[in-house]
Amino acid sequence: MKEVLYEESANPSNLKTQKLIYNIYTGLMWLMIILAIFAFIFFTMLPSLFWFPLVFTILSAILFAFLRTKIYYCVDCVFVTGSTRIVKVINYKRRKKIIVFEASEVVQVGKITSNSYEKLAKMNNIKKIYGTPNKYIDDGFYVHLVQNGQAYLLILECKETYLQHLVAFTGRQLIEKDYK
């Protein structure tokens, strides 16, 4: 087999709104950190009065830092000679691995508008993984794979070129029967 490198990124459909919300969360997080510092300074002077604002500002800063990671990200799909790596890129800077799998672990591929996808999505023992920043996509693909005994249903927002490369390394028997 020849070596193949294929990369693709899926961006959120409402990119400007997510960036605005991300910036608001960042501003509120830094405001809470500054207020926590002031509350700590006053807490050392008058310990009985400022313990609640100190705890509140610290927990608020942690909450805003956590919420920042849930929005404003893209998902990269990298296919290198039979191996696929799906990565979440938060704020277009920090990378977090979602899943890495080999072509030999793939059971079936197809479109999410098919009956095969509906049957797989209703199964209880299968774990869904979203390889897209958009949870509700109209036109996308799925990859059903089994890794270490656990079945996964990977939902991707990618071009058909990725599936062509994946099928080239695994064989045409992986394509769902009602693929059009």
C-alpha positions as CSV (number, residue, x, y, z in Angstrom):
1,M,0.0,0.0,0.0
2,K,1.1,3.5,-0.7
3,E,1.4,6.0,2.1
4,V,-1.4,8.5,2.6
5,L,-1.7,11.7,4.6
6,Y,-5.1,13.3,4.8
7,E,-6.1,16.2,7.1
8,E,-9.4,18.0,7.6
9,S,-10.9,20.4,10.1
10,A,-14.5,20.8,11.1
11,N,-15.4,24.3,12.3
12,P,-18.5,25.2,14.3
13,S,-21.4,26.6,12.3
14,N,-21.7,29.7,14.6
15,L,-18.0,30.6,15.0
16,K,-18.5,34.3,15.8
17,T,-21.0,33.7,18.5
18,Q,-18.9,31.1,20.1
19,K,-15.8,33.4,20.0
20,L,-17.9,36.1,21.7
21,I,-19.1,33.8,24.4
22,Y,-15.5,32.5,24.9
23,N,-14.2,36.0,25.3
24,I,-17.0,36.8,27.8
25,Y,-16.1,33.7,29.8
26,T,-12.5,34.7,29.7
27,G,-13.2,38.2,31.0
28,L,-15.4,36.9,33.8
29,M,-12.8,34.3,34.8
30,W,-10.1,37.0,35.1
31,L,-12.5,39.3,37.0
32,M,-13.2,36.5,39.5
33,I,-9.5,35.8,39.9
34,I,-8.9,39.5,40.7
35,L,-11.8,39.5,43.1
36,A,-10.5,36.4,44.7
37,I,-7.2,38.0,45.3
38,F,-8.9,41.0,46.9
39,A,-11.1,38.8,49.0
40,F,-8.0,36.8,50.2
41,I,-6.3,40.1,51.2
42,F,-9.4,41.2,53.2
43,F,-9.9,37.6,54.5
44,T,-6.5,37.8,56.2
45,M,-7.5,41.1,57.9
46,L,-11.0,40.2,58.9
47,P,-11.4,36.4,58.7
48,S,-15.0,36.2,59.9
49,L,-16.5,38.4,57.2
50,F,-14.9,37.4,53.9
51,W,-14.7,33.6,53.7
52,F,-17.9,33.4,51.6
53,P,-16.8,35.9,48.9
54,L,-13.4,34.1,48.7
55,V,-14.9,30.7,48.2
56,F,-17.5,32.1,45.7
57,T,-15.0,33.9,43.6
58,I,-12.6,30.9,43.4
59,L,-15.4,28.5,42.5
60,S,-16.7,31.0,39.9
61,A,-13.3,31.4,38.3
62,I,-13.0,27.6,38.1
63,L,-16.5,27.3,36.5
64,F,-15.7,29.9,33.9
65,A,-12.4,28.3,33.1
66,F,-14.3,24.9,32.6
67,L,-17.0,26.5,30.5
68,R,-14.4,28.0,28.1
69,T,-13.3,24.5,27.1
70,K,-16.9,23.5,26.1
71,I,-17.2,26.1,23.3
72,Y,-15.1,27.7,20.6
73,Y,-13.3,24.7,19.3
74,C,-12.8,22.8,16.0
75,V,-12.2,19.1,15.4
76,D,-9.3,17.9,13.3
77,C,-9.3,14.5,11.5
78,V,-5.9,13.2,10.5
79,F,-5.5,10.0,8.5
80,V,-2.0,8.6,8.1
81,T,-1.6,5.3,6.3
82,G,-4.4,3.4,8.0
83,S,-4.4,5.2,11.3
84,T,-6.9,7.9,12.2
85,R,-6.5,10.5,14.9
86,I,-9.4,12.8,15.9
87,V,-8.4,15.8,17.9
88,K,-10.3,18.6,19.6
89,V,-8.5,22.0,19.1
90,I,-9.7,24.3,21.9
91,N,-9.5,28.1,21.1
92,Y,-7.5,27.0,18.0
93,K,-4.5,26.7,20.2
94,R,-4.7,23.7,22.7
95,R,-5.1,20.2,21.4
96,K,-7.0,17.4,23.2
97,K,-7.1,13.8,21.8
98,I,-10.6,12.5,21.3
99,I,-9.8,9.1,19.8
100,V,-7.1,7.3,17.9
101,F,-7.9,4.1,15.9
102,E,-6.5,1.9,13.2
103,A,-8.3,0.9,10.0
104,S,-8.4,-2.7,11.1
105,E,-10.7,-1.8,14.1
106,V,-13.4,-0.3,11.8
107,V,-16.6,-2.4,11.4
108,Q,-18.8,-0.2,9.2
109,V,-18.9,3.2,7.6
110,G,-21.7,5.2,6.1
111,K,-23.9,8.3,6.2
112,I,-25.8,9.4,9.3
113,T,-29.0,9.8,7.3
114,S,-29.2,6.0,6.7
115,N,-31.2,3.3,8.5
116,S,-27.9,1.5,9.5
117,Y,-26.9,4.6,11.5
118,E,-30.3,4.7,13.2
119,K,-30.0,1.1,14.3
120,L,-26.5,1.6,15.6
121,A,-27.4,4.8,17.5
122,K,-30.2,3.0,19.3
123,M,-28.0,0.3,20.7
124,N,-27.3,0.5,24.4
125,N,-23.8,-0.9,24.5
126,I,-22.3,1.5,21.9
127,K,-20.5,4.7,23.0
128,K,-21.2,7.7,20.8
129,I,-18.2,10.0,20.1
130,Y,-18.8,13.3,18.3
131,G,-15.9,14.1,15.9
132,T,-17.6,17.5,15.1
133,P,-18.1,20.7,17.0
134,N,-21.7,20.8,15.7
135,K,-23.8,18.2,17.6
136,Y,-26.7,18.3,15.2
137,I,-25.5,17.9,11.6
138,D,-27.7,17.2,8.6
139,D,-25.1,15.7,6.3
140,G,-22.2,13.7,7.9
141,F,-20.7,10.3,8.2
142,Y,-20.3,7.7,10.9
143,V,-17.6,5.2,11.6
144,H,-18.6,2.1,13.7
145,L,-15.5,0.6,15.3
146,V,-14.6,-1.8,18.1
147,Q,-11.5,-0.9,20.2
148,N,-10.4,-3.1,23.1
149,G,-13.8,-4.8,23.2
150,Q,-15.7,-1.5,23.4
151,A,-18.0,-0.5,20.5
152,Y,-17.9,3.1,19.4
153,L,-20.0,5.1,17.0
154,L,-17.9,8.0,15.7
155,I,-19.9,10.8,14.2
156,L,-17.9,12.9,11.7
157,E,-18.4,16.1,9.8
158,C,-15.9,15.4,7.0
159,K,-15.6,15.0,3.2
160,E,-16.2,11.7,1.5
161,T,-12.4,11.7,0.7
162,Y,-11.7,10.6,4.2
163,L,-14.0,7.6,3.9
164,Q,-12.4,6.7,0.5
165,H,-9.0,6.6,2.2
166,L,-10.3,4.6,5.1
167,V,-12.1,2.1,2.8
168,A,-9.0,1.7,0.7
169,F,-7.1,0.4,3.7
170,T,-9.8,-1.9,5.0
171,G,-11.8,-3.1,2.0
172,R,-15.1,-2.4,0.4
173,Q,-17.1,-4.7,2.7
174,L,-17.1,-2.0,5.4
175,I,-19.4,0.3,3.4
176,E,-23.0,0.1,4.6
177,K,-25.5,-1.7,2.3
178,D,-27.8,1.3,1.8
179,Y,-24.9,3.8,1.0
180,K,-25.9,6.0,-1.9
